């Protein structure tokens, strides 16, 4: 009897902490020439009272949290991947941020908070086990887990549909290729869209799926419009692709773990990264 060898799943990221990664993007981004940009560093301008006033104005007018974060990055980024961000035109600044990988922007936003208010983040946590309140729990953002993509970690992957899609002309879409989601996913997530899980998944797919592969009767491969394919996806593939895209996005794990002061059980708590909490005195 021969022993079966298990096929090891290729690693799509390495695990680090915010403290280890520092002011460097977790995802190796591609430049305008399509080649990886080796310099991942970034830095911010000083956040003084003038900036405070500008951000308050931005917050009042921003259509959603994605737009708020984009404008905060445009206002405060100083050096970005070896270049002066503030020397870019306003249009190029917005375009650069919105076309960045979702998790790169999310990481910079978190790092900005640590630079301005420190690593401690105070929050109230109800233990999921004993249901008792852990009031004033202080999380250390230095320990935040970050999934980092290096050059050897593939960005694009192919997902084979469990339920291939029969198109109106008889062609069958059997697989899709997906990449890391762009930040403009958050820009499009207006409050009415954010409340609808189905609409949010459509936005995520449009931002991540690069190609939909089909074969005609003669076996010739062709690509189909992404929107058309997304509309015809079945539930099992919707959920599996959502999970695969989320894992591939990597970046900061938006949760902290702690130990209940009452029952000593370990719990995980999603981070509330809304501006009014994350950058407010109540989190200190």
ZAMI-983888 format. One line per 2 residues: their letters; for each residue x, y, z of N, C-alpha, C, O, CB. Coordinates in pm, whole numbers, plus 50000, padded with zeros to 5 digits. Glycine has a CB too. Layout:
REM ZAMI-983888
a	X:Y:Z:X:Y:Z:X:Y:Z:X:Y:Z:X:Y:Z; ... .
***
This chain:
REM ZAMI-983888
xx	50086:49880:50000:50000:50000:50000:50089:50124:50000:50174:50140:50087:49903:50001:50124; 50068:50212:49904:50152:50331:49894:50089:50445:49971:49967:50462:49974:50173:50371:49747 .
xx	50174:50523:50033:50126:50636:50112:50103:50755:50021:50191:50793:49944:50226:50672:50225; 49984:50814:50029:49952:50929:49945:50023:51053:49999:50027:51076:50120:49799:50952:49937 .
xx	50077:51131:49907:50144:51254:49945:50044:51370:49935:49977:51387:49833:50269:51280:49856; 50036:51447:50041:49946:51562:50037:50013:51674:49959:50133:51699:49973:49908:51609:50181 .
xx	49934:51741:49878:49986:51853:49799:49980:51979:49883:49873:52021:49926:49906:51870:49666; 50097:52038:49907:50102:52157:49991:50051:52277:49914:50094:52303:49801:50246:52183:50041 .
xx	49959:52350:49975:49902:52469:49913:50008:52578:49909:50071:52607:50011:49776:52516:49989; 50030:52641:49792:50133:52744:49785:50099:52862:49876:49983:52903:49886:50149:52793:49641 .
xx	50200:52915:49943:50179:53027:50033:50154:53154:49951:50225:53182:49855:50299:53046:50128; 50053:53230:49991:50021:53352:49917:50058:53477:49996:50033:53589:49950:49873:53354:49881 .
xx	50117:53459:50115:50167:53572:50193:50254:53517:50307:50254:53397:50334:50050:53658:50249; 50327:53607:50373:50396:53572:50497:50333:53652:50609:50271:53756:50586:50551:53601:50487 .
xx	50348:53604:50730:50284:53668:50845:50385:53754:50921:50495:53709:50952:50222:53563:50940; 50347:53879:50949:50430:53970:51026:50339:54045:51124:50219:54019:51130:50510:54069:50933 .
xx	50398:54137:51198:50319:54227:51283:50341:54370:51235:50435:54398:51160:50358:54212:51434; 50254:54459:51279:50270:54600:51244:50405:54652:51292:50470:54731:51223:50157:54684:51303 .
xx	50446:54610:51409:50574:54655:51464:50691:54611:51377:50787:54686:51359:50592:54601:51607; 50683:54490:51321:50791:54438:51236:50793:54506:51099:50899:54535:51045:50775:54287:51218 .
xx	50675:54531:51045:50666:54586:50909:50695:54735:50907:50757:54785:50813:50530:54560:50850; 50650:54807:51009:50676:54950:51016:50607:55027:50904:50500:54988:50857:50823:54976:51011 .
xx	50669:55137:50862:50611:55225:50760:50643:55175:50620:50708:55243:50541:50662:55369:50778; 50597:55055:50591:50617:54992:50460:50488:54921:50419:50422:54859:50502:50737:54891:50464 .
xx	50453:54932:50293:50330:54869:50244:50338:54717:50257:50443:54659:50230:50305:54909:50098; 50230:54652:50297:50231:54506:50307:50225:54435:50172:50266:54320:50160:50116:54460:50392 .
xx	50172:54504:50070:50157:54443:49938:50254:54508:49841:50254:54630:49825:50011:54456:49887; 50336:54428:49776:50427:54479:49674:50342:54528:49557:50279:54448:49488:50529:54369:49627 .
xx	50340:54659:49534:50252:54716:49431:50323:54725:49297:50446:54727:49289:50203:54854:49474; 50243:54732:49191:50297:54750:49057:50299:54897:49021:50206:54971:49053:50216:54670:48954 .
xx	50406:54939:48953:50416:55077:48909:50340:55101:48780:50269:55013:48731:50561:55115:48890; 50355:55222:48725:50285:55256:48600:50331:55169:48484:50257:55151:48387:50306:55403:48566 .
xx	50453:55115:48494:50505:55030:48386:50465:54883:48405:50504:54797:48327:50658:55040:48380; 50386:54857:48509:50341:54720:48534:50439:54635:48611:50410:54519:48641:50311:54654:48405 .
xx	50556:54691:48644:50658:54617:48717:50649:54645:48867:50607:54754:48907:50798:54654:48664; 50688:54547:48951:50682:54568:49096:50769:54685:49142:50883:54699:49097:50724:54441:49169 .
xx	50715:54767:49230:50790:54879:49288:50855:54828:49416:50786:54794:49512:50696:55003:49316; 50987:54824:49418:51058:54764:49531:51054:54851:49657:51056:54799:49768:51201:54738:49493 .
xx	51047:54983:49639:51040:55073:49754:50897:55075:49806:50806:55123:49738:51088:55217:49716; 50877:55024:49926:50742:55018:49985:50720:55125:50090:50612:55131:50150:50718:54881:50047 .
xx	50817:55209:50114:50812:55300:50228:50711:55413:50206:50679:55451:50093:50949:55359:50253; 50662:55466:50316:50574:55583:50312:50595:55664:50439:50642:55611:50540:50424:55541:50296 .
xx	50560:55790:50433:50567:55876:50552:50457:55980:50543:50402:56006:50436:50708:55943:50566; 50427:56040:50657:50318:56137:50663:50368:56275:50704:50472:56289:50770:50211:56090:50761 .
xx	50293:56377:50664:50318:56513:50709:50269:56527:50853:50196:56441:50903:50248:56616:50616; 50309:56635:50919:50262:56659:51055:50112:56689:51056:50061:56760:50969:50340:56777:51119 .
xx	50044:56634:51153:49899:56657:51170:49883:56767:51275:49886:56741:51395:49823:56525:51213; 49867:56890:51228:49852:57004:51319:49708:57054:51316:49621:56990:51258:49951:57117:51282 .
xx	49683:57169:51378:49546:57220:51388:49489:57254:51251:49369:57240:51228:49542:57342:51477; 49574:57299:51160:49527:57329:51024:49476:57202:50956:49372:57203:50890:49640:57394:50940 .
xx	49551:57093:50973:49508:56964:50917:49381:56917:50986:49291:56864:50921:49621:56858:50933; 49373:56937:51118:49253:56898:51193:49128:56965:51136:49024:56901:51121:49269:56934:51342 .
xx	49140:57094:51104:49026:57168:51048:48990:57114:50910:48872:57101:50877:49058:57318:51040; 49091:57084:50829:49065:57034:50694:48997:56897:50698:48906:56870:50621:49196:57025:50614 .
xx	49043:56812:50789:48983:56678:50799:48839:56686:50849:48754:56610:50805:49067:56588:50891; 48812:56778:50941:48675:56796:50989:48584:56837:50874:48469:56792:50865:48670:56901:51101 .
xx	48635:56923:50786:48556:56965:50670:48536:56849:50573:48427:56829:50520:48626:57083:50598; 48644:56771:50551:48634:56654:50463:48532:56556:50518:48451:56501:50443:48773:56584:50449 .
xx	48536:56536:50650:48444:56441:50713:48299:56482:50693:48212:56398:50675:48475:56429:50863; 48274:56612:50697:48137:56662:50680:48085:56638:50539:47965:56619:50519:48131:56810:50713 .
xx	48176:56640:50441:48134:56632:50301:48154:56495:50237:48100:56469:50129:48207:56734:50222; 48231:56408:50302:48263:56277:50241:48136:56193:50227:48053:56188:50318:48369:56202:50325 .
xx	48124:56125:50113:48003:56044:50088:48004:55914:50168:47899:55857:50194:47991:56013:49939; 48123:55868:50206:48134:55744:50284:48273:55736:50345:48356:55825:50324:48106:55618:50196 .
xx	48299:55630:50422:48428:55616:50491:48542:55597:50391:48654:55641:50416:48424:55498:50589; 48515:55532:50277:48619:55513:50176:48667:55645:50121:48787:55666:50103:48568:55427:50064 .
xx	48573:55734:50092:48608:55867:50042:48684:55947:50147:48778:56019:50114:48482:55942:49999; 48642:55936:50273:48711:56006:50382:48856:55961:50392:48946:56045:50400:48639:55982:50515 .
xx	48880:55831:50393:49016:55779:50404:49100:55820:50284:49216:55857:50300:49014:55625:50418; 49044:55814:50164:49116:55855:50043:49165:55999:50056:49280:56029:50028:49027:55841:49918 .
xx	49074:56087:50098:49110:56228:50109:49208:56254:50223:49291:56344:50214:48984:56312:50130; 49198:56175:50330:49296:56186:50438:49435:56149:50388:49533:56215:50421:49257:56097:50557 .
xx	49444:56042:50309:49573:56000:50254:49630:56108:50163:49750:56138:50168:49559:55867:50177; 49545:56167:50078:49591:56271:49986:49641:56394:50063:49735:56460:50020:49477:56311:49891 .
xx	49578:56422:50174:49616:56538:50254:49744:56516:50332:49823:56609:50349:49505:56574:50349; 49767:56395:50381:49874:56371:50478:49994:56293:50427:50100:56298:50489:49818:56300:50593 .
xx	49981:56220:50315:50097:56146:50265:50207:56242:50221:50182:56338:50149:50056:56054:50147; 50327:56215:50266:50443:56298:50230:50528:56225:50126:50524:56259:50008:50528:56331:50356 .
xx	50604:56125:50171:50680:56041:50078:50604:55911:50055:50548:55853:50148:50823:56012:50134; 50603:55866:49929:50530:55744:49897:50609:55664:49795:50624:55703:49680:50389:55776:49844 .
xx	50660:55548:49842:50738:55458:49755:50852:55532:49684:50875:55514:49565:50646:55394:49651; 50922:55613:49762:51041:55681:49710:51015:55811:49637:51109:55873:49587:51112:55591:49621 .
xx	50890:55854:49630:50856:55977:49558:50781:56074:49649:50724:56035:49751:50772:55946:49432; 50783:56202:49609:50708:56303:49684:50562:56298:49641:50528:56332:49527:50768:56444:49662 .
xx	50476:56256:49731:50335:56243:49698:50270:56379:49677:50182:56394:49592:50261:56166:49807; 50311:56477:49754:50248:56609:49747:50282:56684:49618:50216:56783:49586:50290:56692:49866 .
xx	50382:56639:49544:50414:56702:49416:50322:56656:49304:50321:56715:49196:50558:56673:49378; 50245:56550:49329:50147:56505:49230:50030:56603:49224:50000:56671:49323:50097:56363:49263 .
xx	49964:56611:49109:49844:56693:49099:49734:56631:49186:49742:56513:49220:49797:56705:48951; 49634:56710:49222:49524:56659:49305:49456:56540:49238:49420:56443:49305:49421:56770:49332 .
xx	49439:56548:49106:49375:56438:49032:49459:56312:49040:49406:56202:49059:49352:56478:48886; 49592:56327:49024:49681:56210:49029:49689:56151:49170:49705:56030:49187:49821:56248:48981 .
xx	49678:56238:49271:49678:56188:49408:49558:56097:49433:49573:55985:49483:49676:56305:49508; 49440:56144:49396:49318:56064:49415:49324:55936:49334:49288:55829:49383:49194:56146:49374 .
xx	49371:55946:49209:49380:55828:49122:49477:55727:49181:49450:55607:49179:49424:55869:48980; 49591:55775:49233:49691:55685:49291:49634:55609:49410:49652:55487:49420:49815:55765:49334 .
xx	49566:55679:49499:49510:55614:49618:49400:55516:49580:49397:55403:49630:49455:55720:49715; 49309:55558:49492:49196:55471:49457:49238:55346:49382:49170:55244:49389:49096:55548:49374 .
xx	49350:55353:49309:49398:55237:49235:49497:55153:49316:49547:55052:49268:49462:55281:49106; 49524:55196:49439:49610:55116:49526:49535:54992:49575:49412:54989:49579:49659:55200:49646 .
xx	49611:54893:49612:49552:54773:49671:49475:54812:49798:49523:54892:49879:49662:54668:49703; 49360:54756:49814:49272:54785:49928:49348:54778:50060:49339:54869:50143:49154:54688:49930 .
xx	49423:54670:50078:49488:54648:50207:49610:54738:50227:49651:54760:50341:49530:54502:50219; 49669:54790:50121:49777:54888:50137:49722:55018:50197:49784:55076:50286:49845:54917:50002 .
xx	49608:55063:50147:49547:55186:50201:49502:55163:50345:49521:55249:50431:49427:55230:50114; 49443:55047:50371:49397:55015:50506:49514:55015:50604:49502:55065:50716:49325:54878:50508 .
xx	49627:54960:50562:49744:54954:50649:49797:55095:50676:49830:55127:50791:49855:54867:50585; 49805:55180:50573:49854:55316:50594:49764:55393:50690:49812:55471:50772:49864:55391:50460 .
xx	49634:55371:50680:49537:55436:50768:49562:55395:50914:49560:55478:51004:49392:55401:50726; 49584:55266:50936:49612:55217:51071:49745:55272:51122:49756:55313:51237:49614:55062:51073 .
xx	49845:55272:51034:49977:55321:51076:49972:55469:51109:50039:55515:51201:50081:55294:50966; 49893:55545:51033:49875:55688:51063:49821:55706:51204:49864:55795:51276:49780:55754:50960 .
xx	49728:55622:51243:49672:55630:51378:49780:55606:51484:49783:55676:51585:49558:55529:51395; 49868:55509:51461:49973:55480:51558:50073:55594:51567:50127:55622:51674:50046:55349:51521 .
xx	50099:55661:51455:50193:55774:51457:50136:55894:51531:50208:55965:51601:50229:55815:51314; 50007:55916:51516:49946:56035:51575:49900:56014:51719:49912:56104:51802:49829:56079:51491 .
xx	49845:55895:51750:49787:55872:51882:49852:55758:51960:49811:55728:52072:49641:55843:51868; 49952:55694:51902:50020:55587:51972:49962:55450:51940:49867:55437:51862:50014:55610:52119 .
xx	50020:55347:52001:49985:55209:51971:49868:55156:52053:49804:55058:52014:50104:55121:51993; 49838:55219:52166:49731:55169:52252:49594:55209:52198:49572:55324:52161:49749:55223:52395 .
xx	49504:55112:52193:49368:55136:52145:49271:55080:52249:49260:54959:52267:49344:55070:52004; 49202:55171:52318:49112:55129:52425:48973:55100:52370:48919:55178:52291:49104:55237:52535 .
xx	48915:54988:52411:48780:54955:52365:48711:54867:52468:48776:54798:52547:48784:54884:52227; 48579:54871:52466:48499:54784:52553:48464:54658:52475:48419:54665:52361:48370:54857:52602 .
xx	48485:54543:52538:48461:54415:52471:48370:54327:52557:48398:54305:52674:48595:54342:52443; 48262:54279:52497:48177:54180:52564:48227:54042:52528:48231:54005:52411:48027:54198:52524 .
xx	48265:53965:52628:48320:53831:52605:48214:53743:52536:48102:53734:52585:48366:53766:52739; 48249:53680:52425:48152:53594:52355:48121:53465:52432:48025:53395:52400:48204:53559:52217 .
xx	48203:53435:52533:48185:53309:52607:48097:53329:52731:47995:53262:52747:48322:53253:52649; 48138:53421:52819:48061:53441:52943:47966:53560:52935:47887:53583:53026:48156:53460:53059 .
xx	47975:53637:52824:47886:53751:52797:47907:53869:52893:47823:53959:52900:47742:53706:52805; 48018:53869:52967:48044:53980:53058:48132:54085:52990:48209:54055:52899:48113:53928:53186 .
xx	48117:54209:53036:48186:54322:52974:48330:54332:53023:48356:54329:53144:48112:54451:53003; 48422:54345:52929:48561:54378:52959:48577:54527:52927:48607:54563:52813:48665:54288:52877 .
xx	48556:54611:53025:48554:54755:53001:48696:54811:52998:48778:54779:53084:48471:54826:53107; 48722:54894:52899:48851:54961:52891:48967:54871:52853:49081:54898:52889:48881:55025:53020 .
xx	48937:54761:52780:49046:54675:52732:49136:54756:52639:49088:54829:52552:48990:54549:52658; 49267:54743:52659:49363:54818:52577:49437:54722:52484:49511:54635:52528:49464:54895:52667 .
xx	49414:54740:52354:49483:54659:52253:49611:54729:52213:49616:54852:52205:49392:54636:52129; 49715:54652:52187:49844:54705:52144:49854:54684:51993:49874:54572:51946:49963:54635:52219 .
xx	49841:54792:51916:49841:54781:51770:49974:54734:51715:49981:54694:51599:49805:54915:51709; 50080:54739:51794:50208:54685:51746:50199:54537:51718:50272:54484:51635:50318:54712:51849 .
xx	50107:54469:51788:50094:54324:51772:49994:54286:51663:49969:54168:51640:50052:54260:51904; 49936:54384:51596:49838:54356:51491:49899:54267:51384:50006:54298:51330:49785:54488:51428 .
xx	49832:54156:51352:49884:54062:51252:49865:54120:51112:49758:54170:51077:49813:53925:51264; 49972:54112:51033:49968:54164:50896:50015:54055:50800:50121:53995:50820:50058:54292:50881 .
xx	49937:54029:50697:49975:53932:50594:50043:54007:50481:49984:54092:50415:49850:53853:50543; 50169:53973:50459:50256:54048:50368:50281:53969:50240:50317:53851:50245:50390:54083:50436 .
xx	50262:54034:50127:50291:53970:49998:50426:54018:49946:50447:54138:49924:50179:54000:49895; 50517:53923:49926:50647:53953:49867:50641:53920:49718:50536:53881:49666:50760:53872:49938 .
xx	50754:53938:49650:50757:53916:49505:50726:53771:49470:50672:53743:49363:50892:53956:49449; 50761:53678:49559:50738:53536:49529:50593:53492:49553:50555:53381:49517:50831:53450:49614 .
xx	50514:53579:49612:50374:53546:49638:50288:53595:49521:50283:53715:49492:50326:53609:49771; 50221:53503:49456:50139:53538:49340:50026:53633:49377:49961:53618:49481:50082:53411:49275 .
xx	50004:53731:49290:49890:53823:49307:49764:53765:49243:49655:53772:49300:49922:53961:49245; 49782:53708:49124:49667:53658:49049:49651:53507:49065:49748:53432:49067:49681:53693:48901 .
xx	49526:53465:49075:49494:53323:49088:49372:53292:49004:49290:53380:48976:49471:53284:49237; 49360:53166:48965:49244:53122:48886:49152:53038:48973:49196:52946:49041:49289:53043:48762 .
xx	49026:53071:48969:48925:52995:49042:48841:52917:48941:48783:52976:48849:48835:53088:49130; 48834:52786:48959:48752:52700:48872:48610:52696:48928:48588:52652:49041:48813:52556:48862 .
xx	48516:52741:48850:48377:52746:48894:48323:52606:48923:48339:52515:48843:48291:52815:48789; 48259:52591:49038:48197:52463:49071:48071:52441:48986:48033:52329:48955:48163:52457:49221 .
xx	48008:52553:48952:47891:52547:48863:47918:52638:48743:47882:52756:48745:47760:52591:48938; 47982:52583:48638:48013:52663:48519:47889:52735:48467:47776:52688:48482:48072:52574:48409 .
xx	47913:52850:48405:47803:52937:48362:47776:52920:48213:47866:52937:48130:47835:53085:48393; 47654:52885:48180:47613:52872:48041:47567:53009:47991:47469:53064:48041:47499:52766:48024 .
xx	47639:53064:47893:47604:53194:47838:47491:53179:47736:47462:53068:47690:47727:53261:47774; 47429:53290:47701:47313:53287:47611:47345:53229:47474:47258:53173:47408:47258:53425:47595 .
xx	47472:53244:47430:47509:53194:47297:47559:53050:47300:47604:52997:47198:47617:53283:47237; 47552:52986:47417:47594:52847:47427:47735:52827:47480:47771:52714:47514:47584:52783:47296 .
xx	47816:52933:47488:47950:52922:47546:47940:52897:47697:47842:52934:47761:48033:53050:47517; 48044:52832:47752:48044:52799:47894:48164:52865:47962:48279:52841:47924:48047:52646:47916 .
xx	48138:52949:48062:48244:53010:48142:48279:52911:48253:48195:52876:48335:48200:53149:48202; 48405:52868:48254:48446:52763:48348:48535:52813:48461:48549:52746:48563:48518:52654:48273 .
xx	48595:52931:48443:48686:52982:48547:48699:53133:48538:48667:53193:48435:48824:52916:48536; 48747:53193:48647:48776:53336:48650:48914:53357:48712:48958:53278:48795:48667:53415:48729 .
xx	48981:53462:48671:49109:53501:48729:49087:53624:48815:49026:53722:48770:49216:53529:48617; 49137:53621:48940:49117:53734:49030:49250:53787:49081:49349:53714:49089:49027:53694:49148 .
xx	49251:53914:49115:49369:53984:49166:49331:54048:49299:49221:54027:49350:49420:54092:49062; 49422:54126:49355:49397:54196:49481:49298:54310:49457:49310:54383:49359:49529:54249:49543 .
xx	49203:54326:49547:49102:54431:49533:49165:54570:49542:49264:54589:49613:48993:54416:49641; 49108:54663:49470:49153:54802:49473:49074:54882:49578:48964:54844:49617:49138:54867:49332 .
xx	49135:54993:49622:49070:55075:49723:48940:55137:49673:48852:55169:49753:49164:55185:49770; 48924:55153:49542:48801:55215:49493:48679:55131:49525:48566:55177:49510:48811:55237:49343 .
xx	48701:55006:49569:48589:54926:49621:48520:55001:49735:48398:55004:49742:48639:54787:49670; 48600:55061:49824:48544:55134:49938:48483:55266:49893:48385:55312:49953:48652:55160:50042 .
xx	48540:55328:49790:48484:55453:49738:48342:55431:49687:48256:55519:49701:48573:55509:49625; 48317:55315:49629:48185:55286:49571:48084:55239:49675:47965:55230:49646:48199:55182:49462 .
xx	48132:55208:49794:48043:55151:49896:47968:55262:49970:47995:55290:50087:48124:55067:49997; 47874:55325:49900:47789:55426:49962:47702:55358:50068:47684:55236:50063:47702:55500:49855 .
xx	47646:55435:50163:47570:55372:50272:47461:55276:50226:47442:55171:50287:47508:55478:50355; 47388:55311:50118:47282:55222:50072:47338:55092:50015:47276:54986:50027:47196:55291:49967 .
xx	47456:55101:49951:47522:54982:49897:47580:54897:50010:47567:54775:50009:47633:55021:49797; 47643:54963:50108:47708:54892:50218:47609:54808:50299:47648:54708:50360:47779:54991:50310 .
xx	47483:54848:50300:47381:54774:50376:47331:54651:50301:47258:54570:50357:47265:54864:50408; 47372:54637:50175:47326:54524:50093:47444:54433:50064:47532:54468:49984:47260:54573:49961 .
xx	47447:54316:50127:47562:54224:50113:47582:54183:49968:47696:54167:49923:47542:54100:50199; 47473:54165:49895:47484:54125:49755:47550:54231:49670:47635:54200:49585:47348:54093:49699 .
xx	47513:54358:49691:47573:54468:49616:47721:54483:49651:47803:54512:49564:47499:54600:49644; 47755:54463:49779:47894:54473:49820:47979:54365:49754:48093:54391:49714:47905:54463:49972 .
xx	47925:54245:49742:47999:54138:49676:48020:54169:49528:48126:54139:49472:47925:54004:49692; 47919:54229:49465:47934:54266:49324:48046:54368:49307:48126:54358:49214:47802:54322:49269 .
xx	48052:54467:49397:48158:54568:49391:48294:54503:49413:48390:54534:49342:48135:54678:49496; 48302:54412:49510:48427:54340:49537:48471:54261:49415:48589:54264:49379:48409:54246:49658 .
xx	48379:54192:49351:48413:54110:49233:48459:54198:49117:48556:54164:49049:48292:54025:49190; 48391:54311:49095:48429:54399:48984:48570:54455:49005:48643:54478:48909:48329:54515:48970 .
xx	48606:54476:49130:48737:54531:49162:48847:54425:49158:48965:54459:49148:48735:54596:49298; 48809:54297:49166:48909:54191:49183:48920:54095:49064:49030:54051:49031:48877:54112:49305 .
xx	48808:54063:49000:48811:53966:48891:48864:54032:48764:48808:54130:48715:48670:53907:48865; 48973:53976:48713:49039:54035:48596:48987:53976:48465:48973:54048:48367:49189:54015:48605 .
xx	48959:53847:48464:48915:53779:48342:48817:53669:48374:48823:53606:48480:49035:53722:48266; 48725:53645:48281:48634:53530:48288:48659:53446:48164:48646:53495:48052:48483:53575:48299 .
xx	48693:53320:48184:48737:53235:48073:48625:53143:48025:48558:53078:48105:48858:53152:48114; 48606:53140:47893:48504:53054:47833:48560:52988:47709:48658:53035:47650:48375:53134:47800 .
xx	48497:52880:47670:48533:52813:47545:48409:52801:47458:48300:52771:47507:48594:52673:47572; 48427:52825:47326:48314:52807:47236:48307:52661:47192:48383:52577:47240:48327:52901:47113 .
xx	48217:52630:47101:48198:52491:47057:48324:52431:46998:48345:52310:47004:48086:52483:46955; 48409:52516:46941:48531:52467:46878:48648:52457:46974:48759:52423:46932:48569:52556:46765 .
xx	48625:52486:47103:48733:52477:47202:48820:52601:47207:48922:52600:47276:48818:52358:47173; 48782:52707:47136:48860:52830:47135:48827:52912:47260:48710:52936:47290:48834:52913:47007 .
xx	48933:52954:47332:48910:53029:47456:48881:53175:47425:48939:53234:47334:49032:53018:47549; 48790:53233:47502:48757:53374:47487:48725:53433:47624:48695:53360:47719:48636:53393:47389 .
xx	48732:53565:47633:48699:53635:47757:48562:53699:47745:48521:53742:47637:48806:53741:47790; 48492:53705:47858:48359:53764:47860:48356:53886:47952:48436:53895:48045:48255:53660:47906 .
xx	48264:53982:47926:48251:54098:48016:48226:54052:48160:48141:53967:48186:48135:54189:47970; 48302:54109:48253:48296:54065:48393:48156:54082:48452:48107:53991:48518:48397:54144:48476 .
xx	48093:54196:48427:47960:54221:48485:47860:54114:48444:47779:54070:48526:47909:54358:48442; 47865:54073:48319:47772:53972:48269:47792:53839:48340:47695:53770:48374:47789:53954:48117 .
xx	47918:53804:48362:47949:53677:48429:47910:53683:48577:47854:53587:48630:48099:53645:48415; 47940:53795:48643:47906:53809:48785:47756:53790:48808:47716:53723:48904:47950:53948:48836 .
xx	47676:53847:48723:47531:53839:48736:47480:53694:48730:47377:53662:48787:47463:53922:48628; 47554:53608:48659:47510:53470:48639:47573:53370:48736:47545:53251:48728:47540:53428:48497 .
xx	47659:53419:48827:47723:53327:48922:47623:53265:49018:47524:53328:49056:47831:53400:49000; 47651:53141:49057:47565:53070:49151:47619:53086:49294:47735:53120:49314:47556:52920:49114 .
xx	47533:53060:49392:47562:53086:49533:47692:53021:49579:47773:53088:49645:47448:53037:49619; 47715:52895:49547:47836:52826:49594:47961:52895:49545:48060:52907:49618:47835:52680:49549 .
xx	47959:52942:49419:48076:53011:49364:48088:53153:49418:48199:53202:49438:48068:53014:49211; 47976:53219:49442:47979:53353:49501:48053:53349:49635:48139:53433:49661:47836:53408:49520 .
xx	48019:53252:49719:48080:53244:49853:48226:53201:49847:48310:53255:49919:48001:53148:49940; 48256:53103:49762:48394:53054:49754:48487:53159:49693:48601:53173:49737:48399:52925:49671 .
xx	48439:53232:49593:48523:53337:49534:48542:53450:49634:48652:53505:49645:48460:53390:49402; 48436:53487:49706:48448:53591:49810:48557:53556:49910:48640:53640:49945:48313:53611:49883 .
xx	48556:53432:49956:48655:53385:50053:48795:53387:49994:48890:53428:50060:48620:53244:50101; 48809:53342:49869:48940:53337:49804:48996:53477:49783:49116:53499:49804:48930:53264:49669 .
xx	48912:53570:49742:48956:53708:49721:49000:53771:49852:49104:53837:49859:48844:53792:49656; 48921:53750:49957:48954:53806:50089:49089:53755:50138:49170:53832:50190:48845:53772:50191 .
xx	49114:53625:50122:49242:53568:50164:49356:53623:50080:49463:53654:50132:49238:53414:50154; 49333:53636:49950:49438:53685:49860:49470:53832:49884:49582:53875:49859:49396:53664:49716 .
xx	49373:53909:49931:49396:54051:49957:49504:54073:50063:49574:54174:50059:49267:54118:50001; 49517:53979:50156:49620:53985:50261:49607:54116:50339:49496:54164:50362:49762:53973:50199 .
xx	49723:54176:50381:49720:54300:50456:49689:54280:50603:49702:54169:50655:49619:54392:50397; 49648:54389:50673:49624:54380:50817:49501:54297:50850:49397:54309:50784:49609:54519:50877 .
xx	49514:54213:50951:49400:54135:51000:49324:54225:51095:49372:54258:51204:49447:54001:51072; 49204:54266:51055:49133:54372:51128:49063:54319:51253:48943:54338:51272:49031:54438:51037 .
xx	49141:54254:51337:49088:54201:51463:49202:54190:51564:49317:54166:51527:49018:54063:51442; 49168:54206:51690:49265:54190:51798:49215:54080:51891:49095:54059:51906:49286:54323:51876 .
xx	49310:54010:51951:49270:53906:52047:49306:53949:52189:49397:54029:52211:49337:53771:52013; 49233:53893:52283:49258:53924:52422:49205:53812:52510:49149:53714:52461:49195:54058:52461 .
xx	49222:53828:52641:49174:53728:52737:49072:53793:52828:49095:53900:52884:49291:53669:52821; 48958:53727:52843:48851:53780:52928:48898:53788:53073:48955:53693:53126:48724:53691:52917 .
xx	48874:53903:53136:48917:53921:53275:48828:53841:53371:48864:53823:53488:48914:54070:53313; 48715:53793:53323:48621:53719:53408:48639:53568:53397:48659:53500:53497:48478:53756:53371 .
xx	48631:53515:53273:48635:53368:53257:48768:53318:53199:48788:53198:53184:48522:53323:53168; 48858:53412:53167:48993:53380:53116:48992:53315:52977:49095:53263:52933:49062:53288:53214 .
xx	48880:53317:52909:48874:53264:52773:48936:53363:52675:48933:53484:52698:48728:53231:52732; 48991:53311:52566:49047:53398:52462:48935:53441:52366:48850:53360:52330:49162:53326:52385 .
xx	48937:53566:52327:48838:53615:52232:48905:53697:52123:49018:53743:52138:48730:53698:52304; 48834:53715:52012:48879:53802:51904:48775:53911:51885:48655:53885:51889:48901:53721:51771 .
xx	48821:54032:51865:48730:54146:51847:48769:54221:51719:48884:54261:51702:48734:54242:51971; 48671:54239:51630:48695:54317:51510:48726:54461:51548:48666:54515:51641:48574:54311:51414 .
xx	48820:54522:51477:48856:54661:51505:48750:54755:51448:48707:54740:51334:48994:54694:51446; 48710:54850:51528:48624:54958:51480:48716:55066:51425:48774:55144:51500:48530:55014:51595 .
xx	48729:55070:51291:48822:55165:51231:48754:55291:51181:48812:55368:51104:48897:55098:51118; 48629:55312:51223:48560:55436:51186:48637:55554:51243:48691:55547:51353:48413:55436:51237 .
xx	48641:55663:51168:48721:55779:51209:48682:55828:51348:48770:55860:51428:48704:55892:51107; 48552:55834:51377:48506:55890:51504:48547:55808:51625:48545:55859:51738:48356:55903:51502 .
xx	48585:55683:51605:48639:55603:51715:48790:55595:51707:48860:55618:51806:48579:55463:51714; 48841:55561:51590:48982:55529:51574:49073:55648:51605:49181:55632:51661:49008:55482:51432 .
xx	49027:55769:51569:49109:55889:51590:49050:55980:51697:49077:56100:51699:49123:55966:51459; 48969:55923:51786:48903:56003:51889:48968:55978:52025:49032:55876:52047:48753:55971:51894 .
xx	48949:56074:52116:49007:56062:52250:48949:55943:52327:49011:55894:52421:48984:56190:52329; 48830:55896:52287:48768:55782:52356:48847:55653:52338:48830:55558:52414:48626:55762:52308 .
xx	48935:55650:52235:49015:55529:52211:49149:55534:52283:49229:55441:52271:49037:55510:52062; 49174:55641:52358:49303:55657:52427:49295:55605:52571:49394:55610:52644:49347:55805:52426 .
***
